[in-house]
Amino acid sequence: MRILVAVGLLVGLSVVSSQPLQAQSNEQAVDAAKQAAQEWLDLFDARKLEATWENASPYFKSQISAEQWVARIEQMRTQRSVLDSLRSRSLVAARYTTSLPKAPDGEYVVVQYEGQYADESWAETVTLKKGSEGWRVAGYFMKPTDQQ
């Protein structure tokens, strides 16, 4: 069974490499966004799903209600119980861009991780958008790595 979770922005791995990087001028932005992503993932891993929605960007909140978000993640975890057994998560890449498909222009950082859930490997992508409140999650996507 193929399970995909996509909320907010539908960001695939191909999006990350489609934009040129401005590594030096955006290094601080990437670092700040990676920190915000980690804080959000800490809430996600602790099953504080309402808090993940509250701490997400206005764009994320405009795409899904808190109730829908919680229900979707709980349903996914029910269907794939392995997702309740995170063993580790490793940073794979983080890229700065100013545009993404089907998203308003702005400043974004797309952060990719490889997560180990029990004996399964999953690709996780967290997209953050910079707003007046700082870097906030605008999208979250995960899928088993054998389905890339």
C-alpha positions in Angstrom: 0.0 0.0 0.0 1.4 3.4 -1.0 0.9 6.0 1.7 1.8 9.6 1.1 1.3 12.6 3.4 1.3 16.0 1.8 0.0 19.1 3.5 0.4 22.7 2.5 2.8 22.7 -0.3 3.2 19.5 -2.3 6.9 19.5 -2.4 8.7 16.6 -4.0 12.4 15.9 -4.1 12.7 17.3 -7.6 11.7 20.8 -6.5 14.7 21.1 -4.3 17.2 21.0 -7.2 15.1 23.0 -9.6 16.2 26.4 -8.2 19.7 27.9 -8.2 21.2 28.3 -4.8 22.6 31.4 -3.3 24.5 29.6 -0.6 26.7 32.4 0.8 24.0 35.1 1.0 21.4 32.7 2.3 23.4 30.6 4.7 21.9 32.3 7.7 18.4 31.9 6.4 19.0 28.2 5.8 20.4 27.8 9.4 17.4 29.6 10.9 14.9 27.6 8.9 16.6 24.3 9.8 16.3 25.2 13.5 12.6 26.1 13.0 12.1 22.8 11.1 13.7 20.8 14.0 11.5 22.5 16.6 8.4 21.7 14.5 9.5 18.1 14.1 10.0 17.8 17.8 6.4 18.7 18.3 5.4 16.3 15.6 7.4 13.5 17.0 5.9 14.1 20.5 2.4 13.8 18.9 1.6 17.4 19.7 -0.2 17.7 16.4 -2.4 20.7 17.3 0.8 22.5 18.3 2.4 21.7 14.9 -0.6 23.3 13.2 -0.5 26.3 15.6 3.2 26.8 14.9 2.8 26.5 11.1 2.8 29.3 8.6 -0.4 31.2 7.7 -0.1 29.5 4.2 -0.2 26.0 5.8 -3.2 27.0 8.0 -5.0 28.3 4.9 -4.7 24.9 3.2 -6.0 22.6 6.0 -7.8 23.1 9.3 -6.3 22.0 12.6 -9.0 19.3 12.9 -8.3 18.0 9.4 -4.5 18.0 10.0 -4.8 16.0 13.2 -7.2 13.6 11.7 -5.0 13.0 8.6 -1.8 12.4 10.7 -3.7 10.1 13.1 -5.2 8.1 10.2 -1.7 7.8 8.6 -0.2 6.5 11.8 -3.1 4.1 12.2 -2.6 2.7 8.7 1.2 2.5 9.1 1.9 1.9 12.8 5.6 1.8 12.1 5.4 5.6 12.0 5.0 5.6 15.7 8.5 4.2 16.1 11.0 6.8 15.0 14.5 5.6 15.6 16.5 8.4 14.0 16.3 11.3 11.5 19.2 12.6 9.5 19.5 15.8 7.6 20.0 15.1 3.9 19.8 18.6 2.4 18.5 22.1 2.9 18.0 24.6 0.0 16.9 28.2 -0.2 14.6 29.4 -3.0 12.2 32.2 -3.7 9.7 30.3 -5.7 8.0 26.9 -5.6 5.3 25.4 -7.9 1.8 26.2 -6.9 2.9 28.5 -4.1 3.1 32.3 -3.7 6.5 33.8 -4.3 8.5 34.4 -1.1 11.5 33.1 0.8 11.5 29.3 1.3 13.8 26.7 2.6 13.2 23.1 1.7 14.7 20.8 4.3 15.0 17.0 3.5 15.6 14.3 6.0 15.9 10.5 6.0 13.9 9.1 8.9 14.3 5.5 10.2 11.0 4.2 11.5 11.5 0.7 12.9 12.9 -1.2 10.0 11.7 1.3 7.3 13.4 4.3 5.8 11.3 7.3 4.9 12.1 10.5 3.0 10.7 13.5 4.8 10.5 17.0 3.4 9.7 20.1 5.5 9.2 23.3 3.6 9.5 26.5 5.5 8.3 30.0 4.5 9.7 33.2 5.9 7.0 35.6 7.2 6.7 38.4 9.7 6.8 35.8 12.4 10.0 34.2 11.1 10.5 30.8 9.5 7.4 28.7 9.7 6.4 25.3 8.2 4.5 25.7 5.0 4.4 22.1 4.0 5.3 18.6 5.1 5.6 15.5 2.9 6.8 12.0 3.7 7.0 8.7 1.8 8.8 5.4 2.1 12.2 5.7 0.4 11.5 2.5 -1.7 8.8 4.5 -3.4 10.8 7.5 -4.6 
